[in-house]
Amino acid sequence: MYRAGILGAGTWGTALARLLSVNGSEVTVWSALENEVAEYSRTRRHPNLKGMIIPQAVVFTSDIKDACINKDIIIFAVPSVYTRATAKSAAPFIKDGQIIVDVAKGIEPETLMTLTELIQDEVSKYNSDIRLRMVALSGPTHAEEVALDLPTTIVSACEDMETAEFVQDIFMNTCMRVYTNPDVKGVELCGAMKNIVALAAGISNGLGYGDNARAALITRGMAEIKRLGVKMGCMERTFNGLAGIGDLIVTATSVHSRNNRAGLLIGKGLSPAEAVKEVGMVVEGMNALPAAMKLSRLYEVELPIIEAVNQIVNEGASPSEIVLKLMQRVKKNELSHQAVDYDIDM
Ligand SMILES: NC(=O)c1ccc[n+]([C@@H]2O[C@H](COP(=O)([O-])OP(=O)(O)OC[C@H]3O[C@@H](n4cnc5c(N)ncnc54)[C@H](O)[C@@H]3O)[C@@H](O)[C@H]2O)c1
């Protein structure tokens, strides 16, 4: 039996708690919110995961120490804006050699660190000699479906294959198929950036545009993410995989996607703040925009769709005018940005 600590009792943390418990692990879930600990301990239900019962064996705690000490894995499942503060609180209880799995999606705007880098950074402020085994677990995995044991796939990314496989074994069952991948940065970049493209797809839908526009946004949006990732040293194949195009497809098309939903509301005329309020849960695509804009400048990579979303969300631009601008951009060859990767003579 493995012992797992989960930090964060949102929809994803709770859905994973059930999955790991069903897989035979001993699970302790920490929440920063006392009312969640009391409510979920009593009702064994999460309000956003209606059909799921949380097994009695899952323990909820408001003491982060209980979810960190003596664990085979510690899973960070808080929204990205809370990841650093959570790592700071957990740091005193994290041991040398600890396996830490981040399942949240984002990039810190100030430092441009991915979330595994950020956790490592914060924990080493407490203990500079500590060696952590960091894993990013990411893919097309809506909690609402995982909660119901619907077939799902995910990627366990770690440079150390033994650790990636250890995490693969803990999460894998007949409903959850886990693949390994050594490209942690690529997997994390995909997870953060695809949420912005999903916002774009939602906005397009809200404006009344159709499936053609959505397919274009998904395809050209992934071309942007891949262009940036390759420049940052990530592996191109990651962007064609589950954490890349797989996660983008589900986020840009699913009714469960809050990024897609927030975009839809913006496209229909709500302000970004009103859309977030209406969705009522974290909208990571909006949080990822400042980092995306900085990365675009730093690596000198053009990200037209992502920049268009930024103009709508952060600069008050009109969605329909922005679409017109995107459609009127200078003529391009579809493969021109890939010339370097594929060694094609353009
Ligand atoms: N929901 C999914 O289907 C899904 C799937 C894959 C990845 N993710 C990622 O996982 C992360 C969490 O998503 P979620 O859906 O669980 O979000 P959520 O909006 O359901 O999470 C809210 C939770 O954050 C925690 N929280 C609130 N305030 C906090 C604070 N001050 N400090 C620490 N924790 C606090 C609470 O436990 C709260 O329930 C996001 O980055 C998301 O992109 C979500």
The ligand as an SDF file (V2000), in Angstrom:
LIG
                    3D

 44 48  0  0  0  0  0  0  0  0999 V2000
  -10.4550   20.1330  -12.6020 N   0  0  0  0  0  0  0  0  0  0  0  0
   -9.8530   19.4390  -13.5390 C   0  0  0  0  0  0  0  0  0  0  0  0
  -10.4880   18.7230  -14.2880 O   0  0  0  0  0  0  0  0  0  0  0  0
   -8.3640   19.5290  -13.6860 C   0  0  0  0  0  0  0  0  0  0  0  0
   -7.7090   18.5480  -14.4240 C   0  0  0  0  0  0  0  0  0  0  0  0
   -6.3260   18.6380  -14.5860 C   0  0  0  0  0  0  0  0  0  0  0  0
   -5.6340   19.6850  -13.9970 C   0  0  0  0  0  0  0  0  0  0  0  0
   -6.3070   20.6200  -13.2820 N   0  0  0  0  0  0  0  0  0  0  0  0
   -5.5280   21.6930  -12.6720 C   0  0  0  0  0  0  0  0  0  0  0  0
   -5.4800   21.4730  -11.2670 O   0  0  0  0  0  0  0  0  0  0  0  0
   -5.4390   22.7340  -10.5810 C   0  0  0  0  0  0  0  0  0  0  0  0
   -6.5630   22.7800   -9.5760 C   0  0  0  0  0  0  0  0  0  0  0  0
   -7.7670   22.7320  -10.2900 O   0  0  0  0  0  0  0  0  0  0  0  0
   -9.1710   22.4350   -9.6180 P   0  0  0  0  0  0  0  0  0  0  0  0
  -10.0920   22.0890  -10.6960 O   0  0  0  0  0  0  0  0  0  0  0  0
   -9.0400   21.4610   -8.5020 O   0  0  0  0  0  0  0  0  0  0  0  0
   -9.5090   23.9010   -9.0820 O   0  0  0  0  0  0  0  0  0  0  0  0
  -10.6360   24.3610   -8.0710 P   0  0  0  0  0  0  0  0  0  0  0  0
  -11.0650   25.7170   -8.4660 O   0  0  0  0  0  0  0  0  0  0  0  0
  -11.6600   23.3010   -7.9020 O   0  0  0  0  0  0  0  0  0  0  0  0
   -9.7330   24.4520   -6.7300 O   0  0  0  0  0  0  0  0  0  0  0  0
  -10.0740   25.2450   -5.6900 C   0  0  0  0  0  0  0  0  0  0  0  0
   -9.3700   24.6990   -4.4390 C   0  0  0  0  0  0  0  0  0  0  0  0
   -8.1750   25.4200   -4.1970 O   0  0  0  0  0  0  0  0  0  0  0  0
   -7.9130   25.3320   -2.8160 C   0  0  0  0  0  0  0  0  0  0  0  0
   -7.6000   26.6640   -2.2840 N   0  0  0  0  0  0  0  0  0  0  0  0
   -8.4030   27.7450   -2.2140 C   0  0  0  0  0  0  0  0  0  0  0  0
   -7.7660   28.7710   -1.6190 N   0  0  0  0  0  0  0  0  0  0  0  0
   -6.5200   28.3180   -1.3260 C   0  0  0  0  0  0  0  0  0  0  0  0
   -5.3830   28.9270   -0.7180 C   0  0  0  0  0  0  0  0  0  0  0  0
   -5.3950   30.1840   -0.2960 N   0  0  0  0  0  0  0  0  0  0  0  0
   -4.2620   28.1720   -0.5820 N   0  0  0  0  0  0  0  0  0  0  0  0
   -4.2290   26.8920   -1.0150 C   0  0  0  0  0  0  0  0  0  0  0  0
   -5.2830   26.2790   -1.5820 N   0  0  0  0  0  0  0  0  0  0  0  0
   -6.4070   26.9960   -1.7470 C   0  0  0  0  0  0  0  0  0  0  0  0
   -9.1600   24.8080   -2.1260 C   0  0  0  0  0  0  0  0  0  0  0  0
   -8.9470   23.4580   -1.7380 O   0  0  0  0  0  0  0  0  0  0  0  0
  -10.2110   24.9040   -3.2180 C   0  0  0  0  0  0  0  0  0  0  0  0
  -11.1800   23.8860   -3.1470 O   0  0  0  0  0  0  0  0  0  0  0  0
   -5.5300   23.8140  -11.6700 C   0  0  0  0  0  0  0  0  0  0  0  0
   -4.2400   24.2610  -11.9950 O   0  0  0  0  0  0  0  0  0  0  0  0
   -6.1310   23.0700  -12.8550 C   0  0  0  0  0  0  0  0  0  0  0  0
   -5.7480   23.6380  -14.0960 O   0  0  0  0  0  0  0  0  0  0  0  0
   -7.6510   20.5550  -13.0920 C   0  0  0  0  0  0  0  0  0  0  0  0
  1  2  1  0
  2  3  2  0
  2  4  1  0
  4  5  1  0
  4 44  2  0
  5  6  2  0
  6  7  1  0
  7  8  2  0
  8  9  1  0
  8 44  1  0
  9 10  1  0
  9 42  1  0
 10 11  1  0
 11 12  1  0
 11 40  1  0
 12 13  1  0
 13 14  1  0
 14 15  2  0
 14 16  1  0
 14 17  1  0
 17 18  1  0
 18 19  2  0
 18 20  1  0
 18 21  1  0
 21 22  1  0
 22 23  1  0
 23 24  1  0
 23 38  1  0
 24 25  1  0
 25 26  1  0
 25 36  1  0
 26 27  1  0
 26 35  1  0
 27 28  2  0
 28 29  1  0
 29 30  1  0
 29 35  2  0
 30 31  1  0
 30 32  2  0
 32 33  1  0
 33 34  2  0
 34 35  1  0
 36 37  1  0
 36 38  1  0
 38 39  1  0
 40 41  1  0
 40 42  1  0
 42 43  1  0
M  CHG  2   8   1  16  -1
M  END
$$$$
